[in-house]
């Protein structure tokens, strides 16, 4: 005769409160806070990159004979890209950080 195999769960136990797994969201509040900080850094970097074009006069008119040196400002060339890259690094850290 074949040996009778007893299942771990019987039909009357299915659907009871003990067997329902609690589904939790992977990211905790610290992860979400870090993601918002990273998003803020990225947005701030892009806002700092904005400004007048190379051929825009101080009056706001386009003139192909005018050259605006402000496109090479320290803010646009150094600070803004650094903030964007820092924002992306913070985003990666926020995603990879374990929730305790």
N, C-alpha and C positions, 0 to 999 in steps of 0.2 A: 504494500500500500504506500501511496505517496504521502509524504509528510505534509501536514497542513501548515501553511504559512500564515502567520497572523500579521496583518498590516499594522503599521504604527498608529494610524488614525482610523477610527471607525466612522461610519456614515453619520452617526448622531453627533459627532464632535465637529464636523465641518461647519464652518460659519459661526462658531461660538467666539466669544471675546478673547479667549486664550490663544486661538489660532490666528487671529488677525494681526498681521505685521504692521507696525507703525511706520508710515512712510514719512520720512523727514527730508527737508530741502537740504541740498549739499552745502550751500553757502550760508554761513552764519552772519550775524550782524556785523562782526568785524570785517568779514570779507566784503560785504556790501559797502561798508564805510570806506574801505580802501579803494573799491571800484569807483565810488563817487569822487574821491580825492584824485584818482588817476584821470578820470574824465574831466574834472575841473582843470587839472594841469594841461591836458591836451587842448581844451578850449581856450585857456589863457594864452598858450603858445601860439595858436592860430590867430587869435585876436591881436597879439603883439606883432605878428607878421604883416597885418593889414596896414595900409597907408596909401599915400599917393603913388601913382605910377612914375616911371622914369621920365616920361615926356609930359607930365602934368605941371603946369605953372602954379605958383602960389595962389593965383586967383581961381584955380580949378579948371582951366581951359587946356585942351590938348594943343601942344605946339611941338612939331617935329624938330625944331631948331633949339629947343630948351632941354637941358639935361638936369634932372633932379638928383643931387648927390645923396638925398635922404634914403635912397634905396639901399645904400651901403652902411646904414647906421649900425651901431653896436647892438642895439635892441633887435633889429631884424635879422642880423647875421649870426649873432652869438646866443643871446638870451632866449629868443623864441624857439629855435630848433632844440636847444637844450631842454626847455620845458616840455616840448612835445615828446622827446625821447624819454625824459624822466616819467612822464605820464604813462607811456606804454610800458615801461619797466614796472611801475606801480601796479598796472593792470595785470601783468603776468604774475607778480607776487601775490596779488589778491586772489587770482584764480588758483594758484598752486598751494596757497596756505591751507593747512589742515584745520578743520573745525574740531575743537576739543569737546 
